[in-house]
Amino acid sequence: MKTTLFPARVAPVIPVTGQAGFPVARIFCVGRNYAAHAAEMGQEVDRESPFYFTKSAHAVLLSGQDMPYPPRTNDLHHEMELVVAIGEEARDIAIADAFSVVTGYACGLDMTRRDLQAAAKDKRRPWDTGKDFDNAAIIAPITPAGQVADLASLPITLTVNGEMRQTATLSDMVWSVPEIIADLSTLYTLMPGDLIMTGTPAGVGAVVRGDLMEGRIGDLAPVIARVV
């Protein structure tokens, strides 16, 4: 007798430079983690605590692949982000110990159906349809943490068709990587395979079919995708 009615979906696997692949379990996303981006969206940063939303692991699209323009939107936006890959269990971890559970870092794009997100905000509803959809998390290969020095000083940029759209430094984040990990670990038991998308700088905007997006953070592998 079959143990499942149909084959279980296979977890997406992100390449890791020089190592075996990283199977994705959950994706946590940090909202409004750059003050300038919060301002451009008409919001203020709440320094009392970060807030989060999630994407399904099956929203992952690997860098280098085309992104089909998603349905039921006329306003698809790019959001360039640092992605943190968790490699060990963490529950109530101290800020001082947070880096110890990081496997590596990657460039990522948090793609957003902005019109659906705005409609949800207007009705005080969850953001799921605006944020969690097929191919909404575009992730580059992961660079092992030991190969990344002085993380906070790294520049983060995004170009569309060669034109600069977003530029900042990771030190501009309201909540640092260790602070995010420590806080999230009080809400969830973080596990190997979890990803954290740490928020986007100012300069988010729409893309259309044919646009080529290229995001970079220091010497990490770039995230590249064309909308088709």
WOVEN-V89427 format. One record per backbone hydrogen bond with DSSP energy under -1.0 kcal/mol. NH is the residue of the N-H (numbers start at 1). CO is the residue of the C=O. If there is no record, write none. Layout:
nh:NH co:CO
nh:NH co:CO
//
This chain:
nh:14 co:22
nh:17 co:142
nh:19 co:16
nh:22 co:14
nh:24 co:12
nh:25 co:193
nh:28 co:195
nh:29 co:53
nh:30 co:197
nh:31 co:51
nh:38 co:34
nh:39 co:35
nh:40 co:36
nh:41 co:37
nh:42 co:39
nh:43 co:38
nh:53 co:29
nh:55 co:27
nh:59 co:56
nh:60 co:57
nh:61 co:137
nh:63 co:139
nh:64 co:224
nh:65 co:62
nh:67 co:226
nh:77 co:112
nh:78 co:205
nh:81 co:108
nh:83 co:106
nh:84 co:196
nh:85 co:104
nh:86 co:194
nh:87 co:101
nh:90 co:190
nh:92 co:185
nh:97 co:94
nh:98 co:95
nh:100 co:97
nh:101 co:98
nh:102 co:99
nh:103 co:85
nh:104 co:85
nh:105 co:143
nh:106 co:83
nh:108 co:81
nh:109 co:138
nh:110 co:79
nh:111 co:109
nh:111 co:136
nh:112 co:77
nh:113 co:130
nh:114 co:75
nh:114 co:112
nh:117 co:113
nh:118 co:114
nh:119 co:115
nh:120 co:116
nh:121 co:117
nh:122 co:118
nh:123 co:119
nh:124 co:121
nh:125 co:120
nh:130 co:127
nh:131 co:127
nh:132 co:128
nh:136 co:133
nh:137 co:59
nh:138 co:109
nh:139 co:61
nh:140 co:107
nh:142 co:15
nh:143 co:105
nh:145 co:103
nh:147 co:144
nh:148 co:145
nh:153 co:150
nh:154 co:151
nh:156 co:168
nh:157 co:216
nh:158 co:166
nh:159 co:214
nh:160 co:163
nh:161 co:212
nh:163 co:160
nh:165 co:158
nh:166 co:158
nh:168 co:156
nh:170 co:154
nh:171 co:152
nh:172 co:169
nh:173 co:170
nh:174 co:33
nh:180 co:176
nh:181 co:177
nh:182 co:178
nh:183 co:179
nh:184 co:180
nh:185 co:181
nh:186 co:183
nh:187 co:184
nh:188 co:184
nh:190 co:90
nh:193 co:86
nh:194 co:191
nh:195 co:26
nh:196 co:84
nh:197 co:28
nh:198 co:82
nh:207 co:76
nh:210 co:227
nh:211 co:208
nh:213 co:225
nh:214 co:159
nh:215 co:223
nh:216 co:157
nh:218 co:155
nh:220 co:217
nh:223 co:215
nh:225 co:213
nh:227 co:211
nh:228 co:67
//
